[in-house]
Amino acid sequence: MGKIFLTFDSVEEEDDARTALDGYKWKLAVWDLDQKLRGVVKYESSILEYSEKASNAEIEVADAVRLEIREILNSYGLNLD
């Protein structure tokens, strides 16, 4: 891959620059969330600290949220893989 240069010309574009530079952190954060939800679906481990086993409702919600995350990412042309 070649070099990519991002140019931001003013203080007003500081937020845009930070967003561009932090893109990989956003991906890691969404990946971590997806993996936490995967644990609920695959291993039935609860997200709740006071419960070891996930309820059926928690598993269904976790699965639905994982699907929604992937659909949203796909709509932006992004993926976690």
N, CA, C and O atoms as a MOPAC input file, in Angstrom:
PM7 MOZYME 1SCF
protein

 N      0.84600 1    -1.17000 1     0.00000 1
 C      0.00000 1     0.00000 1     0.00000 1
 C      0.89000 1     1.23100 1     0.00000 1
 O      1.92300 1     1.27600 1     0.66800 1
 N      0.47400 1     2.20500 1    -0.74900 1
 C      1.22500 1     3.45100 1    -0.80700 1
 C      0.94800 1     4.32600 1     0.40000 1
 O      0.17500 1     3.96500 1     1.28800 1
 N      1.57900 1     5.46100 1     0.41500 1
 C      1.39400 1     6.41200 1     1.51200 1
 C      0.10500 1     7.19700 1     1.30400 1
 O     -0.29500 1     7.50000 1     0.18000 1
 N     -0.51800 1     7.50900 1     2.41000 1
 C     -1.73300 1     8.31300 1     2.38200 1
 C     -1.49800 1     9.54300 1     3.24700 1
 O     -1.04100 1     9.43900 1     4.38500 1
 N     -1.81300 1    10.69400 1     2.70000 1
 C     -1.63200 1    11.94100 1     3.43100 1
 C     -2.99200 1    12.57400 1     3.68600 1
 O     -3.81400 1    12.69800 1     2.77900 1
 N     -3.21200 1    12.96700 1     4.91800 1
 C     -4.41800 1    13.69500 1     5.28300 1
 C     -4.00800 1    15.11000 1     5.65900 1
 O     -3.08600 1    15.30800 1     6.45000 1
 N     -4.69000 1    16.08600 1     5.09500 1
 C     -4.34900 1    17.47300 1     5.37500 1
 C     -5.54800 1    18.18500 1     5.96900 1
 O     -6.63700 1    18.17900 1     5.39400 1
 N     -5.33900 1    18.79700 1     7.12100 1
 C     -6.36000 1    19.59300 1     7.77400 1
 C     -5.76400 1    20.97300 1     7.98000 1
 O     -4.70200 1    21.11800 1     8.58700 1
 N     -6.45300 1    21.98500 1     7.47300 1
 C     -5.86700 1    23.30500 1     7.36600 1
 C     -6.12600 1    24.25600 1     8.52200 1
 O     -5.43800 1    25.27100 1     8.63500 1
 N     -7.07900 1    23.97000 1     9.37200 1
 C     -7.40700 1    24.97900 1    10.37000 1
 C     -7.80200 1    24.34900 1    11.69600 1
 O     -8.02100 1    23.14200 1    11.80000 1
 N     -7.88500 1    25.19800 1    12.69200 1
 C     -8.30300 1    24.75300 1    14.01800 1
 C     -9.72400 1    24.20600 1    13.97000 1
 O    -10.06200 1    23.28700 1    14.71600 1
 N    -10.56100 1    24.76900 1    13.09200 1
 C    -11.93600 1    24.30400 1    12.96700 1
 C    -12.00900 1    22.85600 1    12.51100 1
 O    -12.99700 1    22.17300 1    12.78300 1
 N    -10.98600 1    22.37900 1    11.82700 1
 C    -10.96800 1    21.00800 1    11.33500 1
 C    -10.29100 1    20.04300 1    12.31800 1
 O    -10.04700 1    18.88200 1    11.99100 1
 N     -9.99000 1    20.53900 1    13.52500 1
 C     -9.30600 1    19.71400 1    14.51700 1
 C    -10.11000 1    18.45100 1    14.86000 1
 O     -9.53400 1    17.37000 1    14.98300 1
 N    -11.42800 1    18.57800 1    15.01400 1
 C    -12.26600 1    17.41000 1    15.30600 1
 C    -12.23500 1    16.40600 1    14.16500 1
 O    -12.20400 1    15.19900 1    14.40300 1
 N    -12.24400 1    16.89300 1    12.92600 1
 C    -12.16300 1    15.99700 1    11.77100 1
 C    -10.82700 1    15.25600 1    11.75300 1
 O    -10.77000 1    14.07200 1    11.42200 1
 N     -9.77300 1    15.94800 1    12.10600 1
 C     -8.44500 1    15.32100 1    12.14900 1
 C     -8.41000 1    14.23900 1    13.21500 1
 O     -7.90300 1    13.14300 1    12.97300 1
 N     -8.94300 1    14.53600 1    14.38900 1
 C     -8.95500 1    13.55500 1    15.48000 1
 C     -9.77400 1    12.33500 1    15.09000 1
 O     -9.38500 1    11.20300 1    15.37600 1
 N    -10.91800 1    12.56600 1    14.43300 1
 C    -11.75800 1    11.44700 1    13.98000 1
 C    -11.00000 1    10.57500 1    12.98800 1
 O    -11.05200 1     9.34800 1    13.07300 1
 N    -10.30100 1    11.19900 1    12.05500 1
 C     -9.54000 1    10.44100 1    11.06400 1
 C     -8.42600 1     9.63300 1    11.72000 1
 O     -8.18300 1     8.48700 1    11.34200 1
 N     -7.75900 1    10.21800 1    12.68800 1
 C     -6.65000 1     9.53000 1    13.35300 1
 C     -7.11600 1     8.43000 1    14.30400 1
 O     -6.38500 1     7.46900 1    14.54400 1
 N     -8.32400 1     8.56400 1    14.84400 1
 C     -8.83100 1     7.59800 1    15.81100 1
 C     -9.67300 1     6.49500 1    15.17700 1
 O    -10.28600 1     5.70700 1    15.89700 1
 N     -9.71500 1     6.42300 1    13.87400 1
 C    -10.53400 1     5.41000 1    13.20100 1
 C    -10.25400 1     3.99900 1    13.67000 1
 O    -11.18800 1     3.22500 1    13.88100 1
 N     -9.00400 1     3.64900 1    13.83700 1
 C     -8.66300 1     2.29400 1    14.26900 1
 C     -9.14800 1     2.02500 1    15.69100 1
 O     -9.48100 1     0.88800 1    16.02600 1
 N     -9.19100 1     3.06500 1    16.53200 1
 C     -9.69400 1     2.88300 1    17.90000 1
 C    -11.19400 1     2.57700 1    17.87700 1
 O    -11.67800 1     1.76600 1    18.66600 1
 N    -11.91700 1     3.22600 1    16.97700 1
 C    -13.33600 1     2.94700 1    16.83500 1
 C    -13.54700 1     1.50500 1    16.39600 1
 O    -14.43400 1     0.82000 1    16.90400 1
 N    -12.73500 1     1.04800 1    15.45500 1
 C    -12.85700 1    -0.33100 1    14.99200 1
 C    -12.58000 1    -1.29400 1    16.13400 1
 O    -13.30600 1    -2.27400 1    16.30100 1
 N    -11.55300 1    -1.03800 1    16.91600 1
 C    -11.23300 1    -1.91400 1    18.04700 1
 C    -12.34700 1    -1.91700 1    19.08200 1
 O    -12.66900 1    -2.96500 1    19.64200 1
 N    -12.93300 1    -0.77100 1    19.34000 1
 C    -14.01900 1    -0.68400 1    20.31500 1
 C    -15.23900 1    -1.48400 1    19.85400 1
 O    -15.85000 1    -2.20200 1    20.64600 1
 N    -15.59000 1    -1.35800 1    18.57700 1
 C    -16.73300 1    -2.11000 1    18.04600 1
 C    -16.40400 1    -3.60100 1    18.03200 1
 O    -17.27400 1    -4.42700 1    18.31000 1
 N    -15.16200 1    -3.95300 1    17.71300 1
 C    -14.72800 1    -5.35300 1    17.73300 1
 C    -14.87600 1    -5.93000 1    19.15100 1
 O    -15.39400 1    -7.03200 1    19.32700 1
 N    -14.42200 1    -5.18200 1    20.14600 1
 C    -14.53400 1    -5.64000 1    21.53800 1
 C    -15.99700 1    -5.85300 1    21.93200 1
 O    -16.33100 1    -6.84300 1    22.58200 1
 N    -16.86000 1    -4.92600 1    21.53900 1
 C    -18.28400 1    -5.06400 1    21.81900 1
 C    -18.84600 1    -6.30600 1    21.13400 1
 O    -19.58400 1    -7.07800 1    21.74600 1
 N    -18.49900 1    -6.49400 1    19.87600 1
 C    -18.96300 1    -7.66100 1    19.12900 1
 C    -18.50400 1    -8.95800 1    19.79400 1
 O    -19.27300 1    -9.91500 1    19.88000 1
 N    -17.28100 1    -8.99200 1    20.25500 1
 C    -16.75400 1   -10.19900 1    20.90400 1
 C    -17.45200 1   -10.47400 1    22.22800 1
 O    -17.69200 1   -11.62900 1    22.57700 1
 N    -17.77700 1    -9.42200 1    22.96300 1
 C    -18.51500 1    -9.57100 1    24.21600 1
 C    -19.89300 1   -10.16800 1    23.92900 1
 O    -20.33500 1   -11.08000 1    24.62800 1
 N    -20.56800 1    -9.65700 1    22.90600 1
 C    -21.87500 1   -10.17800 1    22.51800 1
 C    -21.76600 1   -11.60300 1    21.98100 1
 O    -22.65300 1   -12.42400 1    22.21700 1
 N    -20.69300 1   -11.89800 1    21.26500 1
 C    -20.45700 1   -13.24800 1    20.75800 1
 C    -20.34900 1   -14.24600 1    21.90500 1
 O    -20.86000 1   -15.36300 1    21.82000 1
 N    -19.68200 1   -13.83300 1    22.97600 1
 C    -19.55700 1   -14.68500 1    24.15000 1
 C    -20.90400 1   -15.02900 1    24.75200 1
 O    -21.11400 1   -16.13700 1    25.24500 1
 N    -21.81700 1   -14.06500 1    24.70900 1
 C    -23.16300 1   -14.30800 1    25.21900 1
 C    -23.87100 1   -15.33600 1    24.33500 1
 O    -24.48200 1   -16.28100 1    24.83500 1
 N    -23.78200 1   -15.14200 1    23.01900 1
 C    -24.47500 1   -16.01700 1    22.08000 1
 C    -23.85000 1   -17.41300 1    22.04300 1
 O    -24.56200 1   -18.41300 1    22.13400 1
 N    -22.54300 1   -17.48400 1    21.91200 1
 C    -21.87800 1   -18.76600 1    21.70800 1
 C    -21.69400 1   -19.56500 1    22.99800 1
 O    -21.89900 1   -20.77900 1    23.01700 1
 N    -21.31200 1   -18.89000 1    24.05800 1
 C    -20.97900 1   -19.59300 1    25.30200 1
 C    -22.02100 1   -19.38800 1    26.41100 1
 O    -21.87500 1   -19.89900 1    27.52100 1
 N    -23.06500 1   -18.63300 1    26.08500 1
 C    -24.13100 1   -18.33200 1    27.03600 1
 C    -23.60000 1   -17.70600 1    28.32600 1
 O    -24.14800 1   -17.92600 1    29.40600 1
 N    -22.53100 1   -16.92700 1    28.19800 1
 C    -21.98300 1   -16.23200 1    29.36400 1
 C    -22.61600 1   -14.84700 1    29.45000 1
 O    -22.61200 1   -14.09300 1    28.47700 1
 N    -23.14700 1   -14.52500 1    30.59300 1
 C    -23.87700 1   -13.28400 1    30.78100 1
 C    -22.94600 1   -12.07200 1    30.79000 1
 O    -21.80400 1   -12.15300 1    31.24300 1
 N    -23.44400 1   -10.97200 1    30.29300 1
 C    -22.71500 1    -9.70100 1    30.39000 1
 C    -22.82800 1    -9.16100 1    31.81000 1
 O    -21.94100 1    -8.45400 1    32.28900 1
 N    -23.91800 1    -9.49900 1    32.47000 1
 C    -24.15700 1    -9.02400 1    33.82700 1
 C    -23.17300 1    -9.66300 1    34.79800 1
 O    -22.97000 1   -10.87700 1    34.77800 1
 N    -22.57400 1    -8.85200 1    35.63500 1
 C    -21.53400 1    -9.33800 1    36.54200 1
 C    -22.07500 1   -10.28100 1    37.61000 1
 O    -21.34800 1   -11.15200 1    38.08900 1
 N    -23.33700 1   -10.11900 1    37.98900 1
 C    -23.88900 1   -10.92600 1    39.06800 1
 C    -24.44800 1   -12.26700 1    38.58300 1
 O    -24.93600 1   -13.05400 1    39.39500 1
 N    -24.38800 1   -12.53800 1    37.29100 1
 C    -24.93000 1   -13.76900 1    36.74400 1
 C    -23.90100 1   -14.42700 1    35.83500 1
 O    -23.30500 1   -13.75800 1    34.99100 1
 N    -23.68800 1   -15.71400 1    35.99600 1
 C    -22.71600 1   -16.42600 1    35.16600 1
 C    -23.32000 1   -16.88100 1    33.84400 1
 O    -22.65200 1   -16.83700 1    32.81100 1
 N    -24.57400 1   -17.31800 1    33.86700 1
 C    -25.20500 1   -17.85000 1    32.67200 1
 C    -26.19900 1   -16.83900 1    32.11200 1
 O    -26.98500 1   -16.24400 1    32.85000 1
 N    -26.15000 1   -16.65700 1    30.80000 1
 C    -27.05800 1   -15.72800 1    30.13200 1
 C    -28.45600 1   -16.32200 1    30.03500 1
 O    -28.62100 1   -17.52700 1    29.84400 1
 N    -29.44200 1   -15.47500 1    30.16600 1
 C    -30.82100 1   -15.91600 1    29.97700 1
 C    -31.09900 1   -16.03400 1    28.48100 1
 O    -30.34300 1   -15.52100 1    27.65500 1
 N    -32.19300 1   -16.71500 1    28.14300 1
 C    -32.57000 1   -16.83100 1    26.73100 1
 C    -32.82400 1   -15.45600 1    26.12500 1
 O    -32.47000 1   -15.20800 1    24.97300 1
 N    -33.43000 1   -14.57600 1    26.88800 1
 C    -33.69900 1   -13.22100 1    26.39500 1
 C    -32.39500 1   -12.47900 1    26.12800 1
 O    -32.26900 1   -11.78800 1    25.11700 1
 N    -31.42500 1   -12.61900 1    27.02900 1
 C    -30.12500 1   -11.96100 1    26.84900 1
 C    -29.42500 1   -12.48900 1    25.60100 1
 O    -28.82000 1   -11.71800 1    24.85600 1
 N    -29.50200 1   -13.78200 1    25.37300 1
 C    -28.88100 1   -14.38400 1    24.18600 1
 C    -29.54000 1   -13.85300 1    22.91900 1
 O    -28.85100 1   -13.50800 1    21.96000 1
 N    -30.86800 1   -13.78600 1    22.91000 1
 C    -31.59400 1   -13.27700 1    21.73900 1
 C    -31.24000 1   -11.82400 1    21.46200 1
 O    -31.02000 1   -11.45000 1    20.31000 1
 N    -31.18300 1   -11.00700 1    22.49700 1
 C    -30.83800 1    -9.58800 1    22.32100 1
 C    -29.40200 1    -9.44600 1    21.82600 1
 O    -29.13100 1    -8.65700 1    20.92000 1
 N    -28.48700 1   -10.20100 1    22.41500 1
 C    -27.08300 1   -10.12900 1    21.99300 1
 C    -26.94000 1   -10.50800 1    20.52600 1
 O    -26.19500 1    -9.86500 1    19.78600 1
 N    -27.65100 1   -11.54800 1    20.10400 1
 C    -27.59500 1   -11.97300 1    18.70800 1
 C    -28.16900 1   -10.90100 1    17.78700 1
 O    -27.61500 1   -10.62800 1    16.72200 1
 N    -29.28500 1   -10.29400 1    18.20300 1
 C    -29.91300 1    -9.23800 1    17.39700 1
 C    -29.01500 1    -8.00600 1    17.30400 1
 O    -28.92200 1    -7.38900 1    16.24200 1
 N    -28.35600 1    -7.64400 1    18.39900 1
 C    -27.46300 1    -6.47900 1    18.39000 1
 C    -26.25400 1    -6.74700 1    17.50100 1
 O    -25.82900 1    -5.86400 1    16.75600 1
 N    -25.69500 1    -7.95700 1    17.57200 1
 C    -24.56500 1    -8.29700 1    16.68400 1
 C    -24.96400 1    -8.15500 1    15.22500 1
 O    -24.21300 1    -7.60200 1    14.42200 1
 N    -26.14000 1    -8.65100 1    14.88300 1
 C    -26.63400 1    -8.55200 1    13.50800 1
 C    -26.80900 1    -7.09100 1    13.11100 1
 O    -26.43000 1    -6.69900 1    12.00800 1
 N    -27.37600 1    -6.29100 1    13.99300 1
 C    -27.59000 1    -4.87100 1    13.69600 1
 C    -26.26800 1    -4.13900 1    13.51100 1
 O    -26.14500 1    -3.30800 1    12.61100 1
 N    -25.28300 1    -4.43200 1    14.34400 1
 C    -23.95400 1    -3.81400 1    14.19600 1
 C    -23.39300 1    -4.12200 1    12.82000 1
 O    -22.89000 1    -3.23000 1    12.13700 1
 N    -23.47600 1    -5.37100 1    12.41200 1
 C    -22.93900 1    -5.75900 1    11.09800 1
 C    -23.70900 1    -5.10900 1     9.95200 1
 O    -23.10900 1    -4.73000 1     8.94600 1
 N    -25.01900 1    -4.97500 1    10.08800 1
 C    -25.80600 1    -4.31100 1     9.04900 1
 C    -25.44400 1    -2.83400 1     8.94200 1
 O    -25.32700 1    -2.29700 1     7.84100 1
 N    -25.26800 1    -2.18500 1    10.07800 1
 C    -24.87700 1    -0.76500 1    10.06500 1
 C    -23.50100 1    -0.59800 1     9.43800 1
 O    -23.31000 1     0.26400 1     8.58100 1
 N    -22.54100 1    -1.41800 1     9.85900 1
 C    -21.20200 1    -1.34500 1     9.27600 1
 C    -21.24800 1    -1.59700 1     7.78000 1
 O    -20.59800 1    -0.89200 1     7.00800 1
 N    -22.00500 1    -2.58700 1     7.37200 1
 C    -22.13700 1    -2.90600 1     5.95100 1
 C    -22.71300 1    -1.73400 1     5.15700 1
 O    -22.29700 1    -1.48200 1     4.02600 1
 N    -23.67100 1    -1.02000 1     5.75000 1
 C    -24.26100 1     0.12400 1     5.05200 1
 C    -23.23900 1     1.24500 1     4.81300 1
 O    -23.41100 1     2.06700 1     3.91200 1
 N    -22.18100 1     1.27000 1     5.62200 1
 C    -21.09600 1     2.23700 1     5.44900 1
 C    -19.92600 1     1.65300 1     4.65600 1
 O    -18.90200 1     2.31200 1     4.48100 1
 N    -20.07900 1     0.42300 1     4.17900 1
 C    -19.00100 1    -0.22000 1     3.44600 1
 C    -17.87600 1    -0.70100 1     4.33700 1
 O    -16.73400 1    -0.81500 1     3.89200 1
 N    -18.18900 1    -0.98400 1     5.59800 1
 C    -17.18200 1    -1.41200 1     6.57100 1
 C    -17.47200 1    -2.82500 1     7.03500 1
 O    -18.60200 1    -3.30200 1     6.92800 1
 N    -16.44400 1    -3.50100 1     7.55600 1
 C    -16.65400 1    -4.80800 1     8.18700 1
 C    -15.63100 1    -4.99000 1     9.30100 1
 O    -14.61700 1    -4.29300 1     9.35300 1
 N    -15.90900 1    -5.92600 1    10.18000 1
 C    -15.00900 1    -6.17900 1    11.31400 1
 C    -13.95400 1    -7.23500 1    10.99000 1
 O    -12.96700 1    -7.36300 1    11.71400 1
 N    -14.14800 1    -7.97700 1     9.93000 1
 C    -13.23800 1    -9.08200 1     9.61900 1
 C    -11.97900 1    -8.65100 1     8.91100 1
 O    -11.13300 1    -9.48700 1     8.59400 1

